[in-house]
Amino acid sequence: MSTGNYPSAGQPEPGTGNHAGIPSAPARTPSPVDATADTSADLAQSRPEAPPSTGATGTPAPQPSAAADQPRVTRAGVVWAAVVAALVLLILLIIFILQNQDQVAVRYFGLEGLVPLGMALFIASVTGGVLVAMAGGARILQLRRNAHRARLRQRK
């Protein structure tokens, strides 16, 4: 793997032309006439630029910005997407529970009972989610408390 023959950032690679996609002019040896010629005119002839695009009235057409091409993400759009995803998951969960109606014996700390399999799995998953949410909530409260203390120390 080579490590040193790359152009710096923003520079074209040798032999590939300039950034506008125009091939570079072949190298030539300068003649005495070239030394007295205006170099800016020579550069303008060797690298012609594309004329600006014009509208039907002859005025320059507005160029679309990159930000206008992409749709904006809004809170309402995010909420709508979350609601749709939640509804899809809820429908899949209802199908799962309805297909798993076999009665199973459940024992928990000396309690015993018969519950449909789908409902037992649903209760177990919700209980796990609540435990994870409680642990996450405790961590968030801890981080907020530490940030509040750090802000108070900065003010003093």
URWOFEN-V609327 format. One record per pair of residues at least 6 apart in sequence whose C-alpha atoms are under 6 Angstrom apart, sorted by sequence separation. I is the first residue (numbers start at 1). GAP is how many residues later the second one is. D is the distance in whole Angstrom. If there is no record, write none. Layout:
i=(I,I)
gap=(GAP,GAP)
d=(D,D)
This chain:
i=(7,12,17,54,55,106,17,53,54,106,105,105,104,103,104,103,103,104,102,103,101,102,101,100,100,97)
gap=(6,6,6,6,6,6,7,7,7,7,8,9,10,11,11,12,13,13,14,14,15,15,16,17,18,21)
d=(6,6,4,4,5,6,4,6,5,5,6,5,5,6,6,5,4,6,5,6,5,6,6,6,5,4)
